[in-house]
């Protein structure tokens, strides 16, 4: 049964300010990757990871609560850390590789910052996936599986746009046997999908127990996550700006790769894959709002004028749909 909910959750100005500040920090990190100035490389890397993790914490606690977002973080760290360690030692599921010191301190063979990367970009990808699948549907049955399966694609697209940059050019990690994708093995992306899908599936199962109603959240709430993912994609376009670095780089097997080809393909993935996810999710979000307005006009014509006046001003929706 479809129920009309007249009152959406209020998105406070303080929370919006905090989230926009974090988004701005992440945008700064993307700029610093190309124009670092006096900022040390480790500082740039840390900002790339910490800003998304903070976004996940603040944004996620609004819908899922402190316990819910803490559960997501724990799942990311446990599953991601397990498979990273497993692959470093056995080659499954990503391939054979090792980490250099570019990402700073390690816990065993795995940099601490890498573990946090699962949290930040993982949360944003999960949120984009939920918008694509539909926010007015409960996480039960096939929808619970579909949401996890689809949300994993934006996360893999992010890795597809950046892995060869960070591995082959920056050498934050080294693929021992190289690979067909600019020194990165195809198994890495298959392993990424498997790992991320498992993270999202476990979180979706956890959410079945909770009363979270995402369709009641204001549009501004969801749009912030889309903006964050879009900045992640747009930042990759900056990598194509010539910076006086080497024209060729070699992977661990000695195979040579042209830097302009690596960053060029990264830009294409960012535009036509990551960008496509942003557009589809934005359209789905707008469609949800439109259907809510039509339902309000049909069932409550006297109140529809109030809805039109409220709109999404100040980060609030006039109404939304909830499936129960």
N, C-alpha and C positions, 0 to 999 in steps of 0.2 A: 504494500500500500504506500502511495506517495503522500507525504504530509507537508503542508506548507508551514514554514517557520517564519514568523514575521520579524523576529528580532535576531540579528546576527551578533556574534561576539564582538565586543568593542576592542578595537586595536588602538591602544593608547599612544599618544604622541611621544611619550618617553621611550616606549619600546621601539617605535618606528625610528626615532632618532638613533638609538643604540644600534639597530640593524643597519641603517644607512651609513653609520660611521664604520661599521665592520666591512660593509660592501666597498666603501671608499678606500679602506686600508688594503683590501684585496686588489682593487684597481691600481693602487700605488705599487703593489708588489709586481703586477704585470708590467708596469712601466719600468720599474727598477731592473727587471730581468734584461731589458734592452739598454737602458740608460742608468747603470748602477751608481755612477758618480763615486762618492767616497764610501758608500755603503758596502761592507764586506759581503762576499758571496753567501756565506752562511746566514747572514742577516736577511738577505733576499729570499733564500730558501725557507727560512723559518717563517717569514711573513706569508709566503705562499701556502704554508700548511696551517699555521696558527689561526689566520683570519677565517678560513673556511670552517675550522673546528669551532671557533667562537660563534660563527653564524649558526651552525647546527645546534649549539647549546642554547642560544637565546631564542632562535626561531622555533626550534623543536619543542622547547619547554612550554611554549604558548599553547600548542595544540595537544601534545602528548603528556604534558606535566613533567615535573622533575624526575619522577620514577620512570616514565616512559622514555624520555630522551637518554636517561642513564642506562636503561636497558639496551637502547640502540647502540650507544657508545661501547658498552661491554661486549655486545655481539660482534661489532666491527673489530675491536681489538683482539678478541679471542679467536674468531675465525680467520681474520686477516693475518694475525701473527702466527697462527698455526700453519697455514699454508705457505706463508713466506719462508718460515723456518724449514718446512718440509721440502720446499723446492730448492732452497739453497743447498740442502744436504743430499737430496735424491734426484732433483730435476723435475719432480711432479708437484704441481700441475703446470707450472709456467715454463720450465726449462732450467738449464744449468747457468747460474750466474752468481756474482758476488758483489757486495757493496764496497765502494771506495769511501773516502772520508768527506766527500762533498756535502753530504747531508748531516754531518756532525756526529755527536755521541751515539753509540750503539748499545742495545741491550742484547748481548750475544752477537750474532752476525747481522742483526737487523737494526737500522737506524731508528731512533725513537720518533723522529719526525715522519718517517714513512708510515708508521703505525697510525699516527694522527691523520695522515692523508686519507686513509680509509674513512675516517669519521666525517670530515668536512665535505669532500666531494661526493662521498657516498650518500650523505644525507640530502644534498642538493639533487643528486641524480634520482634518489628515491622519490623526492617531492615532485620532480618533473614527471616521473613515471606515473605517479598517482593522478596528476592532472590529465595526462593523456588517456589513462584508462577510464577515468570518471570519478569525480569527488562525491557524487551523489549515490554511490553504490557501496554497500557494506563490504568489509573485508571477510567474506565467507565464501566457501565453496570454490568454484572455478575462478571467481574474481580475485580471491586471495592468491591463487597461483599465477594468474595472468598479470597481476600487478607486479609481483616480484620478477617475473620473466621479462616484462616490458621495461621496467625500471632499470634492469641491468644493462640495457643497450646504451642509454646515455652515459653510463659510467665507463663502458668499454670504448665508446666513442671518444671520451676524454683521454683515455689511455692511448688510443690509436693516434690521437693528435700530438701526444707529448712523449711517448716512450722513446722513440728514436732520437728525439732532441736531447732528452736527459741522459740517455744511455750512450749513444754513439757520438754526440757532439760534446756534451758536458761531462760525460763519463761519471755520473753519479753512481751508476752500477754498470757492470760489464758482463755481457753475454759471452760465456766461454766458447761457444760454438758458432757465434755469429747468428745470422738469420736472413731470410729473404726480404724482410721488410726493413731495409736500411740497417742491417745488422741485428735486427730483433727477430727472434723465431716466431712463427705463426702460433706455436703452442702457447706463447705468452698470452695472446688475446683469447684463445679458447679457455685457458686457465683462469683468466680474469673474469670471463663471463660465468664460469662455474662457481668461482669463489664469491663473486658479488651476488649472483642469484641466491646462493645459500644464505648469505647475510640477510638479504631482503626477505627471503622466505621465512626465516626464523623470526624476524621482526614482525612480519605479517601475521604469523601464528600467535605471537605475543599480543598483538593488537586486537585479536578476536575477543580477548577478555575485557577490553576497555570500552568505555562509552564515547570515545572521541568521535565528534561529528564534523568532519572536514568541510562538508558543504555549507556549514553555518559560518565558517571563517570569512572575513571580508576579503574582497578581491585584492586589496593592497597587500595583504599578507602573502598570498600566493604569487603575486607579481614580483615581489622582492626576490623570491627564490629563482624566478625566471631571469630577472636582471642579473643575479649573481652568476648563473650558468652562462648567460650571454656574454658577460665580461670575461669569463674563463675562455670562451671561444674566441672573442675579439682579441684577447691578449696574445693569442697565437699568431695573429696576423702581423703583429709588431715584429715578430721574429724574422720576417722576410726583409726587414730594413737592413741594408748592408752596414756592418759594424767594423769592418777592417780585420775580421778574424780570418782563419784559414779557409781556403776554398775547398779543400778535400780533408776528409777524416777517415781513419781506418778503424775497423772493428777488431775484435780479439783474434780473428783468423787472418788478419792482414788485408782483407777485402777493402777497397777504397770506395768511398761514397762522397758525392758532391753535396756540400752543405746547402746550396741553393735548392737542390732537389728535395732534401729532407724538410726544410722549412716551407718549401712550396707545397708539398703534399700535406704537411701539417695545416697550412692555411686552407687548402681545399676541403679537408675533413672538417675543419672548424666551421666553414661556411655551409657546406652542403649536407653534413650529417648532424653536427651539433646545432647548427642554425635551424635545420629542419625540425629538430625536437622542440626548440624554443617556439617556433611558429605554430606547430601543431598544438602544443600545450596552451599557448596563448589563445588560440581559436576555441579550444575546448572550454577554457575558463570563461571566455566571453559568451559562449553558447549556453553554459550553465546559468549565468546571470540573466541572459535573455529569456530562457525558459521560465526562470523564477518570476520575472516581471510579467510574462504572459499569463502565468498561473494566477498571479495576484490580481491582474486586471480582470480575469475571467471569474474568479471566485469572490473577490472583494473589490468591486469597481469603485466604491467610495474611498477606499484606502489607496488605490493605485496612484492617485495624484500625489499623495504623501511620499510614496516610493520613488516617483520620478523626481521629486524635489530633493530627496535624500541622496539617491544615486550611490556613488562611491566616494562622495566628498568626505574629506577627513579620514579616509581609510575605512569607511563603514559601508555595508550593503544594506539595502532596504529589506531584502528577504532572501531566502535560499530554499533549496529543496533538500529534504532529508528522506532517505528510504528507511522504512521501519517495517 
